[in-house]
Amino acid sequence: MENNPFKHIDQPLKDVPAELKSKVMKDIATAKLLMDLAGLFSLNVGSVIERTIKERKNKRT
């Protein structure tokens, strides 16, 4: 029979090596930076559509 992974939820957390923790934190920071940069160079489609509709309504009146 397989181990039940839910039995390990109540167990106290183990310490991780400092090198591994720093590597994971750097990877997370890099991923966040890439997401922020992608946000700068991508369009917010909902905002563009909303602005276009408002401009069209203003031109008609």
FENBELGI-V8902 format. One record per helix or strand of 3 or more residues. SS is the DSSP state (@ for helix, = for strand). FROM is the first residue (numbers start at 1). TO is the last residue. Records with the same first field share a line. If there is no record, write none. Layout:
SS->FROM-TO, FROM-TO
//
This chain:
@->5-8, 18-40, 45-60
//
